[in-house]
Amino acid sequence: MPIPLIWLGAGLVAAAAGVEYAREQQKASGDVRVFPGECKGEVEPVDGAIVCCGIYGVFQHTGIWLDGKIVELAGTGLIRAISPARFLANRSGEKIFVACDKKLNALTSPDIIRRTAQTIFQYSKYDVVENNCNRYVNRCMTGTNPAITRFAQLNASISRHYSTPVNWQLACF
């Protein structure tokens, strides 16, 4: 029985190393200055702010803050506005982080607010790779629909769109 546990342990170590490598690559490229959990400040989310929470220390779930709720693409395909507590429910992350610039201003725009509000209660066929929360957030932010799968790709898109490295800061609300 110890052999499967060794393989499982090796797999977890490899996954953690991959996450750390991806973080370093994003910092080196200038897309991200501060990752979720590395922040020193707290910010209050504003309408249109991009938010995230952790999933098992390896993945992030993303959404958009709107009227005190978070609009997300759920695994069912429903685009819905939920409470911050519901956003964190059934995920390992206990905190919500906000995408900010270096002065800790939440990255937002009237366009992301409008596009996000227009999508609530619509259905978008969910697929963990082809059509996930990162792609939904990017679509609301840019108004375009490129293939965005990973959080790293979303960070690069946020950085380009707002012309600043992303600083993920702890949300206070």
C-alpha positions, -999 to +999 in steps of 0.1 A: +000+000+000+029+025+005+037+027-032+004+045-042+009+069-014+044+077-026+031+083-061+003+105-047+029+125-027+052+128-057+022+141-078+013+167-052+049+179-050+051+182-088+018+202-089+031+226-062+063+231-081+044+237-113+023+264-096+054+281-082+071+280-116+040+295-133+039+323-107+076+332-113+070+332-150+041+357-146+061+379-124+091+378-148+068+388-177+054+417-158+018+405-158+016+401-120+033+419-092+014+404-063-005+370-063-035+362-041-022+355-006+010+376-010-007+409-005-001+434+023-031+456+019-069+453+018-092+469-006-130+473-008-143+458-040-161+482-064-185+474-092-167+458-121-137+446-100-123+412-110-122+389-079-109+354-072-106+328-045-084+297-042-094+261-049-072+236-032-041+258-034-036+250-071-065+268-089-084+300-087-121+307-093-128+341-107-158+364-110-168+400-112-180+422-083-214+439-089-238+455-064-223+437-034-224+403-051-201+383-073-212+374-108-198+340-119-201+314-145-212+284-124-203+248-133-239+243-144-234+270-171-257+295-154-242+330-150-254+342-116-249+369-090-241+353-056-230+365-022-193+365-013-200+337+012-216+315-015-186+323-038-163+308-012-186+279-003-174+244-013-139+258-022-107+256-001-101+294-003-113+313+027-106+348+013-115+368-018-089+388-036-094+419-059-073+427-090-057+461-085-031+484-098+001+493-079-018+520-060-043+494-048-071+508-070-094+481-082-092+475-119-126+482-134-144+502-162-179+511-172-177+486-200-170+456-177-199+467-155-223+469-184-212+437-200-214+418-167-248+431-159-261+420-193-250+384-188-267+377-155-292+347-157-279+337-191-266+303-198-232+296-213-223+259-217-196+254-191-165+234-198-135+233-174-111+239-203-130+254-232-154+277-214-146+283-177-148+312-152-115+328-165-128+330-201-161+344-188-144+371-168-121+380-198-152+382-221-169+407-198-136+427-194-127+429-231-158+423-250-139+396-270-139+359-266-104+344-271-095+310-257-086+317-221-083+286-200-059+293-171-056+319-144-022+329-159-038+337-192-064+358-175-037+377-156-019+384-188-051+397-204-059+419-174-024+433-174-026+441-212-062+455-209-054+479-180-017+485-190-005+476-155+008+445-136-019+429-115-017+433-077-042+408-061-052+423-028-074+410+000-110+421-003-126+438+027-163+442+027 
